[in-house]
Amino acid sequence: MTSIKTLNDIWAKSPEIKGCKGESLLTHTLNVIDVSENICRLLPMGVAQRQQIAREVALCAALHDTGKAALGFQLSLRGKPWGRRHEMLSLAIASAVAEDLDISGLFAIATHHKSIEDFEDFFTGQQFPSEKSETWKKMVEELLVHRELVIEYLNLISSRINYNFKVDSFDNLPSTTRLKKVCFSKLFQTDEINPADRYSASLLRGLLITADHIASAHQFNIPEIPVQKDYKAIIYRHELKGHKILSFQERCADTKGDAILKAPTGSGKTAAILLWAAKNQAENGRLFYVLPHTASINAMHQRLQKVYGKDTVGVLHHKNAAYLFRLFENDYSSTDAAKMAQTISGLARELYHPIRVTTPHQILRVALQGKGWELGLAEFPNACFVFDEIHAFEPLLVGLTLATVKWLKSMGAMVLFASATVPSFLEKILKEQIGIPDSNIISPNPEYKDDKAVLDKIRHSIEIRPGSLLSNIDTVISEIKTSGKTALIVCNHVATSQNVYKILSNEFNDTKLLHARFNAEDRMNIEAEIQSKTPPRILVATQAVEVSLDLDYDCGYIEPAPADALGQRLGRINRKGSRNEPASVVIFEEPSATMKEKPMYLPYDKDVTQETVDLLRYVNLLTEQQLTDIVNRIYGDGYQGDSKEDYKKGIENSSIKEFDENIIAGTHKDWVEAVIEGTDGQIEVLPMDLYSKFLKLKDEKKYLEAKILLVPIQIRQCRRLFNKNVLYKDKDLDEYITTLSYSSDYGLDLIKQIENIF
C-alpha cells in the first residue's frame, strides 16, 4: 500500500514527471485561496460587496478539494483507478465543519468539476450521502484512514482564512439525503428559490471554478486593470504617437454613456474608441473589444498589447490556441510554445485578462447560458463593450447582439458601436433599441477644420470597367508593369483569387495570395509578410483582406461588391491618403465566372451589388461622404424578407430576454456550444498532402502543432466534396481527410480536380 504519512503526501494532483511527488492538497488549496482573493479584489462592484464575496469564495476554496484526502483518490493519483467523485466527500465535510456555508457555497463545492446534468450518475451510483448507500459508507471509511491528516489540514487552513472550522464534527459527516435536497433539488425549483439567490449561487460557483483553474495553471499574479488616467496617457503615447488629437477623437474622449462612432478607415478610429473606453471606465471595469472575424481579432490583440501590455490583453476565439502558438514559437521551443499557448488560451476564458479581444459569439455564450456562462456574471457588470465593424454582422447576429446588449445594460455596462460605414437604417435601429441620444452619435464634423479634412480627403479615383477581372487580366498585367506601382487585387471567391494568382505570379515574382482556405500556420505567415516593412508588391486576396489588416497599396483592381464591403477594400489602398494624388482603383462591372458560364454574385446580393456599381459610375474622385451617401441609398429600406425575419428572431430571443428569471446555477445548454464553435459555417479538413506531417506530430504528442495543419472549408461545400469522393472521415484520427491538393503558396485547391464545386 502507498505510504501516506505526512500532509505533504496528500496530493491534489499527480506529478507532471513520473517518479516525482505530485502537488500537495495543502499547496493547491492555498494557491486557490490566494487566486480567489486576487480575483475578488478586482471585481467590478463596491468594496463591501467585494469583501463579502471574497470571504465566501475563500471558504469554498478552503474546502473544495478536501475529499481528495480519501485513500481511493490518493491511489488514483498513483495509477490505481477509483471511480468515485471526491466532490461528494468535500461537500459532506464542508457541511459538517463550516456552519456559515449556505446553499450557494455548498453547491459551488459540489459542482466545481461537473455541471448539474452529470449528477444523476452520482445519485444512482450511490456516491451521494445516504444512510442506505454502501458505496458512500466505503468512501467515508477511505477518508477516515487519513483522519488526523485532514484535521491537521483544516487547522492550518483555518489560520489562513481566519475561520474556525468545527473539527469535532468531522466524524459525523451527513448520512442522509438532506444535502441532495438542499443543494440540488431546490435550485431546480425556480418558483421556490428567489432569482437573487440563484444568481448568487451562479456567481459563487463561477468564481470558485475560475480560481481553481487559474491556480492549477500556476498563474498567481492577476493583471491589474488600468485606471482611467493611465488609459489616456498610454493611448496618447501609443495610438496618437504625438499627432494632434482630431476633433471627433476628442468628442469620443469626452462622451459619457452609450455611443455610435462612424469614422473612415485610417482616420484614427481605434484611438477614438479607446478614448471613449477611458472616459467610461468604472472602478475595476473591464474592456471587451468585439470584432466579427478572427483575423481582425488577432491583429487588434497585438495592437492593444502594445498599448496596455502583453499580460493585460487576452484574445478569445475558437482558434486562439493555434494563433498564440504561432506568436510564441519564434521565441521558445515548440514544446514550450505549445504549453504556453494552451495555458494562455485557457486563461482567456477565465477571469484573468481585464481587456479581452473576442468575437460576438463568445459574449453570446454567456447570454445564452453555454459552458462557463457563470463567469460573465463576475466580469460583465460595469464593463465597457466595443462592437467594432458592426456593419459586417449578419442580421440574426445584429438582433442577438442587441438583445444581449440590453441585458448587459441591466448590469451597468457601457456600449460603443463602431464602423467606417454604418447605414442610416442600422444607426436608427441602434439608437432606438439601446436608447442612444443624438448627442452621442460621433463622426467627423465638417464644421471643424481637422474633421472636414478627414471627410474631404480624396484617397481614391474610381473607374468602373466593363467585364470581369479575369476577362481583363491581360490589361491589368500591362497596367501594373507600366506603372511600377504596388497593387491590391481583391476577388469575391477563393477560386477566382487562385486563378488570378496563378496568372500574376508567372508575371511578377513578388506576388502573394491571401484567402480563407489556408491552414493557420500558412495564413499567419502570409499575414505577417504582407504587414511587414517590405510587403509583396502584388497581393491577390479575397474578403479576408477587408478585416483590420494594416495594408497600404498604391492602386487596386476590385471585383464588384456592395458599397460597405467596397469601403473596407478601399481602406487598404492609400490607407491614410498620404500619397500625392488619389490612388487609382478599378472596379469591374461583373464578378468573374468561376467554372461557370454566368457570373456568380454570391456571397453578395446581386441587386445591391449592381446598384453600387451603377452609382459609382458617376463618381470619379471618391470622398468619404460620397461613399456614406451610397451606402445609405442602397440600404435605404433596411432589412427585408429573410433578413428582416432573422433580425427579429435575434432581438426577440426569449433565452436572453428572460435570462435573470430562468437562471439556474450549474446548468448549461449544450446546443449553444455547437453554435459557438460552428459560427462561421466551417469545418476543418486535413489535406492528404499534409497527412504524414500530421501523423508525425501526433506521434510526437505535438497535438496543437498538428491541429494547425487543418484547413477550414465551408460546410455547404462538404456534400459536393463527399459526392466527388475527395472528402472522407478518418474514424481512427477523428478528422476529415481530403485528397485535394494543398500548397503553402496556393492553399487548398477545390477547382483543380473538380468542376462546379461552387
Secondary structure as the mmCIF struct_conf table of DSSP 4:
data_model
#
loop_
_struct_conf.conf_type_id
_struct_conf.id
_struct_conf.beg_label_comp_id
_struct_conf.beg_label_asym_id
_struct_conf.beg_label_seq_id
_struct_conf.end_label_comp_id
_struct_conf.end_label_asym_id
_struct_conf.end_label_seq_id
BEND BEND1 THR A 6 THR A 6
HELX_RH_3T_P HELX_RH_3T_P1 LEU A 7 ASP A 9
BEND BEND2 ILE A 10 ILE A 10
STRN STRN1 TRP A 11 LYS A 13
BEND BEND3 GLU A 16 ILE A 17
TURN_TY1_P TURN_TY1_P1 LYS A 18 GLY A 19
BEND BEND4 CYS A 20 CYS A 20
STRN STRN2 GLU A 23 SER A 24
HELX_RH_AL_P HELX_RH_AL_P1 LEU A 25 ARG A 41
TURN_TY1_P TURN_TY1_P2 LEU A 42 LEU A 42
BEND BEND5 PRO A 44 MET A 45
HELX_RH_AL_P HELX_RH_AL_P2 VAL A 47 LEU A 63
TURN_TY1_P TURN_TY1_P3 HIS A 64 ASP A 65
HELX_RH_3T_P HELX_RH_3T_P2 THR A 66 ALA A 69
BEND BEND6 ALA A 70 ALA A 70
HELX_RH_AL_P HELX_RH_AL_P3 LEU A 71 SER A 76
TURN_TY1_P TURN_TY1_P4 LEU A 77 GLY A 79
BEND BEND7 ARG A 84 ARG A 84
HELX_RH_AL_P HELX_RH_AL_P4 HIS A 86 VAL A 97
TURN_TY1_P TURN_TY1_P5 GLU A 99 ASP A 100
HELX_RH_AL_P HELX_RH_AL_P5 ILE A 103 ALA A 110
TURN_TY1_P TURN_TY1_P6 THR A 111 THR A 111
BEND BEND8 HIS A 112 LYS A 114
HELX_RH_3T_P HELX_RH_3T_P3 ILE A 116 ASP A 118
HELX_RH_AL_P HELX_RH_AL_P6 PHE A 119 THR A 124
TURN_TY1_P TURN_TY1_P7 GLY A 125 GLN A 126
BEND BEND9 PHE A 128 PHE A 128
TURN_TY1_P TURN_TY1_P8 GLU A 131 LYS A 132
HELX_RH_AL_P HELX_RH_AL_P7 GLU A 134 LEU A 144
TURN_TY1_P TURN_TY1_P9 VAL A 145 HIS A 146
HELX_RH_AL_P HELX_RH_AL_P8 ARG A 147 ILE A 161
TURN_TY1_P TURN_TY1_P10 ASN A 162 ASN A 162
HELX_RH_3T_P HELX_RH_3T_P4 VAL A 167 SER A 169
TURN_TY1_P TURN_TY1_P11 PHE A 170 ASP A 171
BEND BEND10 ASN A 172 ASN A 172
BEND BEND11 THR A 176 THR A 176
TURN_TY1_P TURN_TY1_P12 THR A 177 THR A 177
HELX_RH_AL_P HELX_RH_AL_P9 ARG A 178 LYS A 180
HELX_RH_PI_P HELX_RH_PI_P1 LYS A 181 SER A 185
HELX_RH_AL_P HELX_RH_AL_P10 LYS A 186 PHE A 188
TURN_TY1_P TURN_TY1_P13 THR A 190 GLU A 192
BEND BEND12 ILE A 193 ILE A 193
HELX_RH_AL_P HELX_RH_AL_P11 PRO A 195 SER A 216
TURN_TY1_P TURN_TY1_P14 ALA A 217 HIS A 218
HELX_LH_PP_P HELX_LH_PP_P1 ILE A 222 VAL A 227
HELX_RH_AL_P HELX_RH_AL_P12 GLN A 228 ILE A 235
HELX_RH_PI_P HELX_RH_PI_P2 TYR A 236 LEU A 240
TURN_TY1_P TURN_TY1_P15 LYS A 241 GLY A 242
HELX_LH_PP_P HELX_LH_PP_P2 HIS A 243 LEU A 246
HELX_RH_AL_P HELX_RH_AL_P13 SER A 247 ASP A 254
BEND BEND13 GLY A 257 ASP A 258
STRN STRN3 ALA A 259 LYS A 262
TURN_TY1_P TURN_TY1_P16 THR A 265 GLY A 266
BEND BEND14 SER A 267 GLY A 268
HELX_RH_AL_P HELX_RH_AL_P14 LYS A 269 ASN A 280
HELX_LH_PP_P HELX_LH_PP_P3 GLN A 281 ALA A 282
TURN_TY1_P TURN_TY1_P17 GLU A 283 ASN A 284
STRN STRN4 LEU A 287 VAL A 290
BEND BEND15 PRO A 292 HIS A 293
HELX_RH_AL_P HELX_RH_AL_P15 THR A 294 TYR A 308
TURN_TY1_P TURN_TY1_P18 LYS A 310 THR A 312
STRN STRN5 VAL A 313 LEU A 316
BEND BEND16 HIS A 317 HIS A 317
TURN_TY1_P TURN_TY1_P19 HIS A 318 LYS A 319
HELX_RH_AL_P HELX_RH_AL_P16 ASN A 320 PHE A 328
TURN_TY1_P TURN_TY1_P20 GLU A 329 ASP A 331
BEND BEND17 TYR A 332 TYR A 332
HELX_RH_AL_P HELX_RH_AL_P17 SER A 334 LEU A 347
TURN_TY1_P TURN_TY1_P21 ALA A 348 LEU A 351
BEND BEND18 PRO A 354 PRO A 354
STRN STRN6 ILE A 355 THR A 358
HELX_RH_AL_P HELX_RH_AL_P18 PRO A 360 ALA A 367
TURN_TY1_P TURN_TY1_P22 LEU A 368 GLN A 369
TURN_TY1_P TURN_TY1_P23 LYS A 371 GLY A 372
HELX_RH_3T_P HELX_RH_3T_P5 TRP A 373 LEU A 375
HELX_RH_AL_P HELX_RH_AL_P19 GLY A 376 GLU A 379
BEND BEND19 PHE A 380 PHE A 380
TURN_TY1_P TURN_TY1_P24 PRO A 381 ASN A 382
STRN STRN7 CYS A 384 ASP A 388
TURN_TY1_P TURN_TY1_P25 GLU A 389 GLU A 389
HELX_RH_3T_P HELX_RH_3T_P6 ILE A 390 ALA A 392
BEND BEND20 PHE A 393 PHE A 393
HELX_RH_AL_P HELX_RH_AL_P20 PRO A 395 LYS A 409
TURN_TY1_P TURN_TY1_P26 SER A 410 GLY A 412
STRN STRN8 MET A 414 SER A 419
BEND BEND21 ALA A 420 ALA A 420
HELX_RH_AL_P HELX_RH_AL_P21 SER A 424 ILE A 434
TURN_TY1_P TURN_TY1_P27 GLY A 435 GLY A 435
HELX_RH_3T_P HELX_RH_3T_P7 ASP A 438 ASN A 440
STRN STRN9 ILE A 441 ILE A 442
TURN_TY1_P TURN_TY1_P28 PRO A 446 GLU A 447
BEND BEND22 TYR A 448 TYR A 448
HELX_RH_AL_P HELX_RH_AL_P22 LYS A 449 ASP A 456
STRN STRN10 HIS A 460 ARG A 465
BEND BEND23 PRO A 466 GLY A 467
TURN_TY1_P TURN_TY1_P29 LEU A 469 LEU A 469
HELX_RH_3T_P HELX_RH_3T_P8 LEU A 470 ASN A 472
HELX_RH_AL_P HELX_RH_AL_P23 ILE A 473 SER A 483
STRN STRN11 ALA A 487 VAL A 490
BEND BEND24 ASN A 492 HIS A 493
HELX_RH_AL_P HELX_RH_AL_P24 VAL A 494 GLU A 507
BEND BEND25 ASN A 509 ASP A 510
STRN STRN12 THR A 511 LEU A 514
TURN_TY1_P TURN_TY1_P30 ALA A 516 ARG A 517
BEND BEND26 PHE A 518 PHE A 518
HELX_RH_AL_P HELX_RH_AL_P25 ALA A 520 ILE A 530
TURN_TY1_P TURN_TY1_P31 GLN A 531 GLN A 531
BEND BEND27 SER A 532 THR A 534
BEND BEND28 ARG A 537 ARG A 537
STRN STRN13 ILE A 538 ALA A 541
HELX_RH_3T_P HELX_RH_3T_P9 GLN A 543 GLU A 546
BEND BEND29 VAL A 547 SER A 548
STRN STRN14 TYR A 553 TYR A 553
BEND BEND30 ASP A 554 ASP A 554
STRN STRN15 CYS A 555 ILE A 558
HELX_RH_AL_P HELX_RH_AL_P26 ALA A 563 LEU A 570
TURN_TY1_P TURN_TY1_P32 GLY A 571 ARG A 572
STRN STRN16 ILE A 573 ILE A 573
BEND BEND31 ASN A 574 ASN A 574
TURN_TY1_P TURN_TY1_P33 ARG A 575 LYS A 576
BEND BEND32 GLY A 577 GLY A 577
BEND BEND33 ARG A 579 GLU A 581
HELX_LH_PP_P HELX_LH_PP_P4 PRO A 582 PRO A 582
STRN STRN17 ALA A 583 PHE A 588
BEND BEND34 GLU A 589 GLU A 590
BEND BEND35 THR A 594 LYS A 598
TURN_TY1_P TURN_TY1_P34 LEU A 602 PRO A 603
BEND BEND36 TYR A 604 TYR A 604
HELX_RH_AL_P HELX_RH_AL_P27 LYS A 606 LEU A 616
TURN_TY1_P TURN_TY1_P35 ARG A 617 TYR A 618
BEND BEND37 ASN A 620 ASN A 620
STRN STRN18 LEU A 621 LEU A 622
HELX_RH_AL_P HELX_RH_AL_P28 GLU A 624 ILE A 634
TURN_TY1_P TURN_TY1_P36 TYR A 635 ASP A 637
BEND BEND38 TYR A 639 TYR A 639
HELX_RH_AL_P HELX_RH_AL_P29 GLY A 641 ILE A 651
TURN_TY1_P TURN_TY1_P37 GLU A 652 GLU A 652
HELX_RH_AL_P HELX_RH_AL_P30 SER A 654 LYS A 657
TURN_TY1_P TURN_TY1_P38 GLU A 658 GLU A 658
HELX_RH_AL_P HELX_RH_AL_P31 PHE A 659 ASN A 662
TURN_TY1_P TURN_TY1_P39 ALA A 665 GLY A 666
HELX_RH_AL_P HELX_RH_AL_P32 ASP A 670 GLU A 677
TURN_TY1_P TURN_TY1_P40 GLY A 678 ASP A 680
BEND BEND39 GLY A 681 GLY A 681
STRN STRN19 GLN A 682 PRO A 687
HELX_RH_3T_P HELX_RH_3T_P10 MET A 688 LEU A 690
HELX_RH_AL_P HELX_RH_AL_P33 TYR A 691 ASP A 699
TURN_TY1_P TURN_TY1_P41 GLU A 700 LYS A 701
HELX_RH_AL_P HELX_RH_AL_P34 TYR A 703 LYS A 707
TURN_TY1_P TURN_TY1_P42 ILE A 708 LEU A 709
STRN STRN20 VAL A 711 GLN A 714
HELX_RH_3T_P HELX_RH_3T_P11 ILE A 715 GLN A 717
HELX_RH_AL_P HELX_RH_AL_P35 CYS A 718 ASN A 723
TURN_TY1_P TURN_TY1_P43 LYS A 724 ASN A 725
STRN STRN21 LEU A 727 ASP A 730
TURN_TY1_P TURN_TY1_P44 LYS A 731 ASP A 734
STRN STRN22 GLU A 735 THR A 738
BEND BEND40 LEU A 740 LEU A 740
STRN STRN23 TYR A 742 SER A 743
TURN_TY1_P TURN_TY1_P45 SER A 744 TYR A 746
STRN STRN24 GLY A 747 LEU A 748
BEND BEND41 LEU A 750 GLN A 753
BEND BEND42 GLU A 755 ASN A 756
#
